[in-house]
Amino acid sequence: MNKISVVIPVKNEMKLKFHRKIIKSFIGRDNFDLIWVLGKNNDGTFEDLQKLGQKVVTTVKNSRAARLNIGIREAKNDVVLLNHPRSFLTAEALDQVSHYDFSSQQIWGGFTHKFYNNNSPLLKFTSFYSNHVRLRLANVIYLDHCIFFSKSMLSQGEDLVKEVDIFEDTYLSYKLRSIARPIRLKGHSITSPVRFESNGFFKQAFLNQKMKLQFHLGTSKIKMNKEYEKNLNLNSTYT
């Protein structure tokens, strides 16, 4: 059975409390070492994680990418799992990654995406596209698939994640896909639909496509993320 370091980059989580669902999903699984990396917050997330007996590393850095790198550097196991802060993995998913053969040391991928507690056909299509088009054809995996990889794929001392304000998971995929094609395990990563529920499906879908276009045009990542995080501040806070 693989020993796996799990990096969870959190910020202000008390409204949605997905951190508690994540903790519950790992109960009784001693082969997983959870590393919570907490950005500057003011909603009691730090105190709640401590109360729940979790290992928490704190940072004042604003980007989720920076929190991911901090967690990866803390990881003691060769297999690392980046757990999206508002996603939890099913028992099937955890069983699959626990027993997957990482002996080639060039394995990376993610789980099958699904939205939490929402059967909207539009959200089902969003997950379908993410699972079967972006992942299979572009070899790009977003963080809400909960990306896993062998740390042996890295050069010693190298930061895996490009420290940008948004699309750090795309840059991560670019780096890893240059080494090997990703795999998708059938177990599910269950993700909060908070952005779609807060902004409305069509507004959020348009915003997502706008962000992708601006990414390819080289727009400032800070400018993009300020718009993406507006009124939500899920991953970063801007003054």
Summary of the structure (lengths in Angstrom):
residues: 239
radius of gyration: 16.7
end to end distance: 45.6
largest distance: 46.1
contacts: 755
relative contact order: 0.17
helix: 42%
strand: 18%
